[in-house]
Amino acid sequence: MPINELRSIATFAKTAELGSLRQAAAAQGITPQAASQALAQLEQHLGVRLFHRSTRSLSLTDEGRQFLEAAQPALLGLQRALHRARHARDESAGPLRIVGPRSAFAPVLWPLLDEFCRLHPEVQPDVQLDDRIGNWVEDRVDVGFRVGQSAAEGVIARRLFPLQLIICAAPAYLARHGAPDTLDALAAHRCSAFRHPGNGRVLPWYVKVEHARVEHPVVPSFCTNDEALETDAVLAGQVLGLLTGVIAAPHIRAARLVPLLTRHVDDHSSVFLYYGSRSAQPARVRAFIDLAVRRLARNPACVLSARELQSAEAKGRKAHVHPATPPYR
């Protein structure tokens, strides 16, 4: 029968400490029969007798005493390591490895991090923003945010909110060039395009047509791989842009941007929070997960309702669209 060396050595040491096989078994949460079998297996494995046994007493042999002296330092070191690991699970201090997409999410992440750092100043966040999906294990990730489904296995996904894609224009653009009434009319307008930071591909505009996501290609008058720069170009009135709701929502609510063709707003993607087994997480990781869910799950600040979008479009068209010369390319 295979021997469990660690269990057998621990049983031997506990028996020597307490002077009783029955007490050693109780201390380890096993039956006396199991403890006796573990000792017998260890003696057979070593080829020596470790205890002198009688019906009333138990004492170490010379070989048993020598083995105990050699094994005790390692057992104490193992006990300290186990205690330290259990203590670390409940310790809120330490590093916190967070990953997330660079585009679309940075404006949401900072307020969350700011609040978390104020609540837990002893935690050291290590944040990596990257639009690629890395290797969860190799990157030593504690918590991750991703748009869409995760390619990683063995992680838990929690949906936070839908990621809207909204066609937007600044009032200045609408005053000069008017607004498109259909998707086909976009061909006559100056449009921005987003170049994927990972593969360099110029992405089409993703729009909703009859409840399905459709790729609508545009000829870009402005192209960038940085969403903040694209947003600046749209706010300046240089181009129309397809912006995420996370970026566009505060500008639309402040009337700095006008949503257009709102019946085509796509919301097929969502932002997800990812983490490993919750029961094995350190306290600092559990605290961050809980705060992220409380602040971001179904957060109205990140999503515009259909009524909000339609109202903002109607007001913007009425206030800012005037007869003007056709848009130039």
Disulfide bonds with the S-S distance in Angstrom:
none
